[in-house]
């Protein structure tokens, strides 16, 4: 893990998908190289520090002119989730 602009950046050789994230990536036609791009260069928009078994972060990155995560679930600023 390296530090960039007061944020820590992960350098991973492998990515493991949860069932939820795998389903979402398949449904949205998101490719593994796009996931890598989001992990390396994305901005943290939500932190879930109490998630188990590990804390989670939701990242935002525009890849090939499309936002990841799903823009239909977020307000335009990607700071608040539509309920």
C-alpha positions, -999 to 999 in steps of 0.1 A, spaced: 0 0 0 14 34 -9 3 69 1 -9 94 -25 -24 129 -17 -29 119 20 -48 87 9 -35 52 8 -34 35 -26 -36 -3 -29 -13 -22 -52 -28 -56 -57 -18 -85 -79 -52 -102 -74 -87 -90 -70 -114 -111 -53 -150 -102 -60 -178 -107 -35 -210 -123 -49 -226 -88 -48 -199 -70 -66 -195 -98 -92 -232 -96 -100 -230 -58 -103 -200 -58 -126 -216 -84 -149 -249 -65 -150 -232 -33 -159 -206 -48 -183 -177 -36 -162 -144 -53 -172 -116 -63 -148 -92 -37 -163 -118 -10 -155 -120 -23 -119 -82 -20 -116 -84 16 -129 -110 24 -102 -90 8 -75 -58 25 -85 -71 60 -94 -106 62 -79 -118 86 -52 -134 74 -20 -170 85 -19 -182 64 10 -164 46 38 -179 16 57 -154 13 85 -176 -11 106 -182 -36 78 -172 -72 86 -149 -90 81 -130 -60 67 -138 -23 63 -150 -13 29 -148 18 7 -169 28 -23 -148 44 -50 -157 67 -79 -139 69 -112 -150 78 -147 -137 51 -170 -143 54 -207 -166 84 -200 -189 64 -177 -190 66 -140 -184 36 -118 -205 31 -95 -239 30 -111 -251 66 -116 -287 56 -112 -281 50 -75 -265 83 -67 -273 120 -69 -253 138 -96 -225 148 -71 -219 111 -62 -218 122 -25 -253 110 -15 -270 78 -24 -306 79 -37 -328 61 -12 
